[in-house]
Amino acid sequence: MLLLSGDWHCFFKRFQSAIFCKQKKRHLNTVPHVFTLFLDCSAAACQSRAEQPQSAFKLLEIDDKYKIMKPGDVVIDCGAAPGSWTQIAATRTNASGAKSHLPKGTVVSVDVLQFHPVAGAITLGGMDFTLPTAQEKIRSILAGKQINCVLSDMAPNATGVRLLDQENITRFCYSVLKFAVSMAAANSNLVVKVWDNAEVPKLEADMLRFYDNVKRIKPRSSRSNSSEFFLLGRGFKGTEKTGN
Ligand SMILES: C[S@@+](CC[C@H](N)C(=O)[O-])C[C@H]1O[C@@H](n2cnc3c(N)ncnc32)[C@H](O)[C@@H]1O
């Protein structure tokens, strides 16, 4: 539903601003002009709809296979905009309480971009997850509750320099791992997106210090020619057992 309503919102925004621009240029005085704008904006909205589920399928595939979220869970979604992972997390944890016979979950989603609210989730737009302010905000929202699943689909803006981009996404993964370790419930799960690079084996080894099992996952919906894959850590051991 959200995907569709998001498209309509996107469509109306584009249409509204296109009309506004044209009016400013005093070109919009005939019906055919309005009709052309309508078609252009519909195409743009369809394109955004085509892009959005691509992300969603990756998480659906991971959760369907590994059951990383369940009703009542506390989930943090890092790099959440425009919100399809958040929507899945909210549904799978029953964050809106729609299923009254099941425990109600909590989903907190963060993105450096502003994004639309997602039913049942707490959305924090305009926040850089890697900064202490964002992580403190999440801590204060959770008020002592431990986290059952941390998701990160965060991706830095590509610089065009592959090594730098890989370094940046690996830095994101470490930021998410450190945060997860400080707030995770026993047996909880972690999913981080990474672009393959020489640092990944070290990242996997570091995750293994805290999680019983760490797995590389390349969802079918992830383009085969991209270096993207996900690391799934399952069974958080707790910091005492690891001695960290
Ligand atoms: C692939 S998109 C996420 C798509 C999202 N999972 C979904 O299903 O809608 C990656 C997101 O990471 C966000 N991002 C990049 N750097 C970030 C940061 N430092 N803090 C929070 N979000 C960040 C981007 O703004 C972008 O929205």
The ligand as a Tripos MOL2 file, in Angstrom:
@<TRIPOS>MOLECULE
LIG
   27    29     1     0     0
SMALL
NO_CHARGES

@<TRIPOS>ATOM
      1 C1         19.7040    1.7260   -0.7330 C.3       1 LIG1
      2 S1         19.0470    3.0780    0.1450 S.3       1 LIG1
      3 C2         18.0600    2.2970    1.3560 C.3       1 LIG1
      4 C3         16.7480    1.7690    0.8160 C.3       1 LIG1
      5 C4         15.8530    1.3010    1.9440 C.3       1 LIG1
      6 N1         16.3750    0.1230    2.5820 N.3       1 LIG1
      7 C5         14.4670    0.9680    1.4400 C.2       1 LIG1
      8 O1         14.1520   -0.2060    1.3210 O.co2     1 LIG1
      9 O2         13.6850    1.8740    1.1720 O.co2     1 LIG1
     10 C6         20.4390    3.6050    1.1020 C.3       1 LIG1
     11 C7         20.1050    4.7160    2.0500 C.3       1 LIG1
     12 O3         21.2280    4.9430    2.9190 O.3       1 LIG1
     13 C8         21.1210    6.2910    3.3330 C.3       1 LIG1
     14 N2         22.3250    6.7580    4.0010 N.ar      1 LIG1
     15 C9         23.5370    6.9980    3.4440 C.ar      1 LIG1
     16 N3         24.3980    7.4340    4.3850 N.ar      1 LIG1
     17 C10        23.7030    7.4760    5.5560 C.ar      1 LIG1
     18 C11        24.0580    7.8410    6.8920 C.ar      1 LIG1
     19 N4         25.2920    8.2510    7.1960 N.pl3     1 LIG1
     20 N5         23.1220    7.7850    7.8550 N.ar      1 LIG1
     21 C12        21.8560    7.3530    7.5420 C.ar      1 LIG1
     22 N6         21.4680    6.9970    6.2940 N.ar      1 LIG1
     23 C13        22.3840    7.0530    5.3160 C.ar      1 LIG1
     24 C14        20.8260    7.0060    2.0220 C.3       1 LIG1
     25 O4         20.3050    8.2900    2.2590 O.3       1 LIG1
     26 C15        19.8260    6.0540    1.3760 C.3       1 LIG1
     27 O5         18.5040    6.4420    1.6260 O.3       1 LIG1
@<TRIPOS>BOND
     1     1     2 1
     2     2     3 1
     3     2    10 1
     4     3     4 1
     5     4     5 1
     6     5     6 1
     7     5     7 1
     8     7     8 2
     9     7     9 1
    10    10    11 1
    11    11    12 1
    12    11    26 1
    13    12    13 1
    14    13    14 1
    15    13    24 1
    16    14    15 ar
    17    14    23 ar
    18    15    16 ar
    19    16    17 ar
    20    17    18 ar
    21    17    23 ar
    22    18    19 1
    23    18    20 ar
    24    20    21 ar
    25    21    22 ar
    26    22    23 ar
    27    24    25 1
    28    24    26 1
    29    26    27 1
@<TRIPOS>SUBSTRUCTURE
     1 LIG1         1 GROUP 0 **** ****
